[in-house]
């Protein structure tokens, strides 16, 4: 494969999704044949590329099995930098992305993959699209740091104190995600050494049907920051395997 073509495939076809708050940047990775499903990736880290092009490589692996994949830059990041950040703004912008995805994926099985903070933004997509499966990768289920931006204006000491404040389980977010499991099966991927591994159990316990939330743990690794080649490769492989278990292959779709 030509090296430049390979990079282009990982980047995906660029698009801008209009929202009242500003454009959301996205990349679309298409399968070679007719798509059998569509997936929306809300990435951890904010950008649709990720460390060592993690999210682009994941999109290519999923597309090779017949899935049409859209990855977005989260509000305030990358090509979505004009969109203001903040919980309400994030959710409003992602709501428009959900409506766009619903139209873009009309007639296809619709999956959503949320990494870290991206897992917190799944709600508006679930409300707008006919999502059949959710995958959460090391989901951020802790309470968010309180007003780091305000602390930064008060100086280094205040900022240090805010970041040192211990985080706890975000029970509101856990209840929200557990509520989705009443109609959408949730699969969670965590590393054994991730903080998310402890909190993911709380999400499953909060679900009305415990069987609707599946936790898959990668032994001996932390995958939250995807800081090693091994954590990247195993994440791509496990997510792709999850996808294959839940959608038809491209060969069956062509028959």
C-alpha positions in Angstrom: 0.0 0.0 0.0 1.2 3.5 -0.8 2.2 5.2 2.4 0.4 8.4 1.6 -2.8 6.5 0.8 -2.5 4.6 4.1 -2.3 7.8 6.1 -5.3 9.2 4.1 -7.4 6.1 5.0 -6.5 6.5 8.7 -7.5 10.1 8.7 -10.8 9.3 7.0 -12.7 11.6 4.6 -13.0 14.9 6.4 -16.4 16.5 7.0 -17.8 19.3 9.1 -21.0 18.8 11.0 -22.9 22.1 11.5 -24.3 22.8 14.9 -25.6 26.1 16.3 -22.5 26.2 18.6 -20.1 25.8 15.7 -18.8 23.1 13.4 -17.9 19.6 14.7 -15.0 18.1 12.7 -15.3 14.5 11.7 -13.6 11.8 9.6 -15.5 9.1 7.8 -13.9 5.7 7.1 -15.8 3.7 4.5 -15.7 -0.1 3.9 -14.8 -1.3 0.4 -18.3 -2.8 -0.2 -21.8 -1.9 1.0 -21.8 -1.2 4.7 -23.5 -3.6 7.0 -23.5 -1.3 10.0 -22.5 2.2 11.1 -20.5 3.2 14.1 -19.9 6.6 15.7 -16.7 7.0 17.7 -16.6 9.6 20.5 -12.9 9.4 21.3 -11.0 9.7 24.5 -8.4 12.5 24.5 -10.7 14.8 22.5 -9.3 14.3 19.0 -10.4 11.9 16.4 -6.8 10.7 15.7 -5.7 9.7 19.1 -2.2 8.6 20.2 -0.3 7.0 17.3 -3.5 7.4 15.3 -5.3 4.9 17.5 -8.9 5.9 16.6 -8.0 6.0 12.9 -6.6 2.6 13.0 -9.6 1.3 14.9 -11.9 2.8 12.3 -9.9 1.1 9.5 -10.1 -2.2 11.3 -13.9 -1.9 11.7 -14.3 -0.7 8.1 -12.4 -3.8 6.9 -15.3 -5.8 8.4 -18.0 -3.8 6.6 -18.7 -1.0 9.1 -19.1 2.7 8.1 -17.2 4.6 10.8 -17.5 8.2 11.8 -15.0 9.7 14.3 -15.4 13.2 15.7 -13.3 15.8 17.4 -15.0 16.5 20.7 -16.1 20.1 21.3 -13.1 22.4 21.9 -10.6 20.0 20.3 -9.1 19.7 16.8 -11.5 20.8 14.0 -14.2 21.3 16.6 -12.1 24.0 18.4 -14.7 26.8 17.7 -17.3 25.0 19.8 -17.3 26.2 23.4 -16.7 23.6 26.0 -18.7 22.9 29.2 -21.1 20.2 30.1 -24.2 21.8 28.6 -22.4 23.0 25.5 -20.8 19.6 25.0 -24.1 17.8 25.2 -25.9 20.3 23.0 -23.3 20.0 20.3 -23.3 16.2 20.5 -27.0 16.2 20.2 -26.7 17.7 16.7 -24.0 15.1 15.9 -26.5 12.4 17.0 -29.2 13.8 14.6 -26.6 13.9 11.8 -25.5 10.3 12.5 -29.0 9.1 12.6 -29.6 10.5 9.1 -26.2 9.4 7.8 -26.6 5.8 9.1 -30.3 5.5 8.1 -31.2 1.8 7.4 -28.1 0.5 9.1 -27.4 -1.1 12.4 -26.0 1.8 14.5 -23.3 1.3 17.1 -21.6 3.9 19.4 -18.1 3.6 20.8 -17.1 6.0 23.6 -13.6 6.4 24.9 -12.9 7.9 28.4 -14.7 11.3 28.4 -16.4 10.5 25.2 -18.5 7.9 27.2 -20.1 10.8 29.1 -21.5 12.3 25.9 -23.3 9.2 24.6 -26.7 10.3 25.9 -27.6 12.8 23.2 -26.7 10.3 20.5 -28.8 7.6 22.1 -31.8 10.0 22.2 -31.4 10.9 18.5 -30.3 7.7 16.8 -31.5 4.1 16.8 -28.4 2.8 18.6 -28.4 -1.0 19.0 -25.1 -1.4 20.9 -22.8 0.7 23.1 -19.1 0.1 23.7 -17.3 2.0 26.5 -13.5 2.1 26.6 -12.1 2.9 30.0 -15.1 5.2 30.6 -14.6 8.2 32.8 -17.0 7.5 35.7 -15.3 9.6 38.3 -16.5 13.1 39.5 -14.9 15.7 37.3 -12.3 18.1 38.8 -14.2 21.2 40.1 -13.6 24.3 38.0 -10.0 24.0 37.1 -10.3 27.0 34.8 -11.4 29.2 37.7 -8.6 27.8 39.8 -6.0 28.6 37.1 -6.9 32.3 37.4 -6.2 32.2 41.2 -2.7 30.8 40.7 -0.5 27.7 40.8 -1.3 26.8 44.4 -5.1 26.9 43.9 -4.7 24.8 40.7 -2.6 22.3 42.5 -5.1 22.0 45.3 -8.0 21.4 42.9 -6.2 18.7 41.0 -5.1 17.0 44.2 -8.7 16.7 45.4 -9.6 13.0 45.4 -12.1 11.9 42.8 -15.0 9.7 43.7 -17.6 7.7 41.8 -19.9 10.0 39.7 -23.1 8.3 40.8 -25.2 10.5 38.5 -23.3 9.4 35.4 -23.4 5.8 36.5 -27.2 5.9 36.9 -27.5 7.6 33.5 -25.4 5.0 31.7 -27.1 2.1 33.6 -30.4 3.5 32.5 -29.4 3.1 28.8 -28.8 -0.6 29.5 -32.6 -1.1 29.8 -32.8 -0.9 26.0 -29.2 -1.1 24.7 -26.6 -3.7 25.7 -23.4 -2.1 27.0 -20.0 -3.6 26.7 -17.1 -2.1 28.7 -13.4 -2.6 28.0 -10.9 -1.8 30.8 -7.4 -2.6 31.7 -6.7 -4.4 34.9 -4.8 -1.4 36.2 -7.2 1.3 35.1 -9.1 3.3 37.7 -12.1 2.7 35.5 -11.9 -1.1 36.2 -13.2 -0.4 39.8 -15.9 2.0 38.7 -17.2 -0.2 35.8 -18.4 -2.7 38.4 -20.6 0.0 39.9 -22.2 0.6 36.6 -23.1 -3.0 36.2 -24.4 -3.2 39.7 -26.6 -0.2 39.0 -28.2 -1.8 35.9 -31.7 -3.3 36.4 -30.6 -6.3 34.3 -27.0 -7.1 35.3 -26.6 -9.2 32.1 -27.1 -6.2 29.9 -23.7 -4.8 31.0 -20.7 -6.8 30.1 -17.2 -6.0 31.4 -14.1 -7.3 29.6 -10.9 -6.8 31.5 -7.4 -6.8 29.9 -5.0 -8.4 32.4 -1.8 -6.7 33.3 -2.4 -3.5 31.4 -3.8 0.0 31.8 -5.4 1.3 28.6 -6.8 4.6 29.8 -4.1 6.8 28.1 -3.1 4.2 25.5 0.5 5.1 26.2 2.0 1.9 24.9 1.9 0.1 21.6 0.5 -3.0 23.4 -2.4 -1.2 24.9 -3.2 0.3 21.5 -3.1 -2.9 19.7 -5.1 -4.9 22.2 -7.8 -2.1 22.3 -8.2 -2.2 18.5 -8.4 -6.0 18.5 -10.9 -6.3 21.4 -13.2 -3.6 20.1 -13.1 -5.0 16.6 -13.9 -8.5 18.0 -16.8 -7.0 19.9 -18.1 -5.4 16.7 -17.8 -8.6 14.8 -19.9 -10.5 17.4 -22.7 -8.0 17.1 -23.0 -7.2 13.4 -23.1 -9.3 10.3 -20.0 -9.6 8.1 -19.8 -7.9 4.7 -20.1 -11.2 2.8 -23.5 -12.0 4.3 -24.7 -8.4 3.5 -23.9 -8.8 -0.1 -26.0 -12.0 -0.5 
